[in-house]
Amino acid sequence: MIGNKIKNIRELKNLTQEYVAEKLDISQAAYSKLESGETKVSKEKLAQIAEALEVTPEDIKSFDSKKYFNNVGNVEGDNSNSYNESIVIGMGTEEIELIKKLYEDKFALMEELMKQKDKELEKYRSKYGEL
């Protein structure tokens, strides 16, 4: 179901329904209906969703959550890389590239959040001093 694929990719990118709905210029409730399958996703809407998620419509159509989530659970050893090679066993090149991009996007988002928190902490330190 395309809605589940959209939801899984959105969650892997740590995006909220509200964020994607805003990008699509629709309500969160309307977006939720797209993910749940209550509303059919047209080709045009799929292209808009793909753009909001920074993937291609083909990435969404070909995304196999079972393959991804089952392999992620089986990862052992050093996970210091942005992805682990044992995750990609049995996947096609397009799926591997999508997963790499999703991980890279997730790390970029986390880095941005850390920078924002550092700025907030610096503001408090300048205002109240060191604790």
Long-range contacts (C-beta under 8 A, 24 or more apart in sequence): 1-37, 2-37, 2-41, 2-46, 2-60, 2-61, 3-34, 3-35, 3-36, 3-37, 3-41, 4-35, 4-37, 4-65, 5-60, 5-61, 5-63, 5-65, 6-34, 6-35, 6-41, 6-49, 6-53, 6-60, 7-35, 8-63, 8-65, 8-68, 8-69, 9-53, 9-55, 9-59, 9-60, 9-63, 9-102, 10-35, 10-53, 12-102, 12-106, 13-53, 13-54, 13-102, 13-105, 13-106, 13-109, 14-106, 14-109, 14-110, 15-53, 20-49, 20-52, 20-53, 23-48, 23-51, 23-52, 24-48, 24-49, 24-52, 54-101, 54-105, 55-98, 55-101, 58-94, 59-94, 59-98, 62-92, 62-94, 62-95, 62-98, 63-95, 63-98, 64-91, 64-95, 67-91, 67-95, 68-95, 68-99, 82-107
